[in-house]
Amino acid sequence: MTSMQIDHPAQLYYLHISSENPERLAAFYREQMSLDEKVIAGQHVLRGGSRAVIVSKGSSGELLFPAYALQSAEALARLRTRLNVKGISMTPLSTPLYAEGAFTIEDPQGRKTAYGICANHRVSDPEPARLQHVVFQTTELEAVVRFYVDKIGFSISDEVIDEETGQLAVAFLRSDDEHHSLAFFRGSRNEWDHHCYETNEWNDIRDWGDKFAKQHMQIFFGPGRHGPGNNLFFMVTDPDGNRLEISAEIERIAADASPGVWPHNEYTLNSWGRAWMRT
Ligand SMILES: [Fe+2]
C-alpha cells in the first residue's frame, strides 16, 4: 500500500486566495498574521515564520489553491511518477514561493491543489502558527475523497458518518504524520470552508486570542477541542469572511492506522460544547 505519508510526505505550505479587494485582504494577513508583503507581478506575496499567502485580484472568498510542499526534488519526482501512472495531468506552476518543477492538478470538481518544493525555507516563528490544513465543503464527497486517496495518495485518518442515513459526512485526510492536512465536509455548495494554523501549545492559542481581541475580531466557533484530530481550536474570520482556525495538539497518526469512525454530531466536532454544523 503506497501513500504520500510513506512515499513523499507533504505539508501545507501556502494558500493562493483571490479577493475583490486584495489590498485590504493582504493588509489583514500582513498585520494580523505578522507576514512580510511584497507585490510581485501584481500579486501580494506574504510570508513569515512558517506560513505564507498569495492574494490576487478576483472573486472574494475563493481559495484558488492550497499549495503543498514536498521535502526534496526526489520526493516530487516520485509524486510525478505516481500521477503519470494514474493518468492525472499536471499543469506547470511558476510562483516566487516554489522552486522550479511545481505543478497544479485538478480534482473531479475542478478544485486545484499545488505541489512543489519550497523556494525559501520556513524559519522559527516568534508567534507560532504554522499553516497546517485546509478544508472544503463539497456536494460530491465520495468522489472527491476517492480522488485524493486513490490518485494522489492521501490517507484517511477519520471519517464522520451520518447515523440516520449511514452516509459519509466528513473525511479527514493526511499527507504526512499529522492527522489531517486536507479535509472535506459534505455540503450543499462547493466552497472553501476554512484554513488552520498549528501552534505549539494552548498558551499560544491564548496569545492569538488576545491579539485578535485587540482588533475586536470575534471568535465565531470555539474555543474547544475537535474529536477527530483531538486538537484545541478557535476560529475567526478575515475581512472577506474567510475562516481562520488557530489550533494546538493536533494528533499524529501511524502510517498503518485504520481510519477512525465518528458519529456526525456536535460532540464530535467540538467535545467542549456547541459546534458549527455545516448544512
Ligand atoms: Fe480545521
Residues whose N, C-alpha, C, O or C-beta is under 5 A from the ligand:
A	BS01	LIG	C196 E245
